[in-house]
Amino acid sequence: MAKELAPGLWRLDIPLVGNPLKNLNSYLIAGERNLLIDTGFNQPACREAMDRQLGEIGVDLTRTDIFLTHLHSDHAGLSTYLHRPGRA
């Protein structure tokens, strides 16, 4: 479940199935243009959790940029799934 930490700042809980860390905290800064920070593994459970929580918040991915804190697969895995060709 997405949790609003402050106005326009959301924490998304992304499960990391099979990983001892258990979950990843992804963050969304909502505004005229959104910023999604980290994404989770490219696995069905991560995709489902990300899609569900972005839907709860009402995020328009065409107005969303992605920032990866580093390139480990638990932070960057869903970036290609979330990216849409032609977005600036």
N, C-alpha and C positions, 0 to 999 in steps of 0.2 A: 504494500500500500504506500502510495506517495504521501509524504508528510511535509506540510508547509512549515518551514523553520522561521521564516520572516516573510513579510509581504513580497511575493515574487521570487522567493528562494525556496526550492523544493529539494528534498532528499528522496531518491528512488532506491528501493531495496531490491537489488538484483541477486538472485541465488547463484551460487557457484557450486553446482552439483559436482561431487567427487573431489572437491578441493577442501583442504583442511581449514581454510579461511571462512568457509560457509556462505559468505555473501560479500557483495561489493556495494559500496555507497556511491551511487551516481548522483550528480547534482544538476539541477536545471535552474537557470536564472531566466525568468520569464519577463518579456517586455515586447517592445515593438519588433525586435529581433531577439529570439531566444538563444541561449547558450547552454548546450548540454555538455557536461564534463564527465568523461569516461563512460563506458558502455557495457561492459561485461563480456563474457565468452560468446562466441558465435555458436550457441547451442539452443535447442528448442526452449528449454526452461527460461533461459535468459531473454530470448526474443519475446516469449509470451509475457513475462513480467514487465519488460520494457514497454511493449505495445499497450498492455493493460494500464500501466501507470501514466504513460503519456496521454492515453485516451481519457483517463480520469481528470487530468489537468486540462485537457482540451488543446494540446500542443499541435500546431501546424508545422510539420517537418519542412515545408517549403520556406519557412521563415526561421529555421533553426540551424545554427552553426554548431559544430562539434569540436571540442577541445580535448585532446588526449594528454594526460599528465605524463605518460610514458608508454612505451610500445609493448608492454607485456600483454599477452592475449586476454587476460582477465579485465584489462582496461580498454583494449582497442578492438576486441573481436567483433563486436556488432557494428563498428563504424561503417563498413561497406554495406551492410544490410540497411542501415538508417540513411545513408547518403543517397540522394536522388540525382541522376545525371542532369546536367544543365543548370544546377543551382550555383549561384555565385558565392 
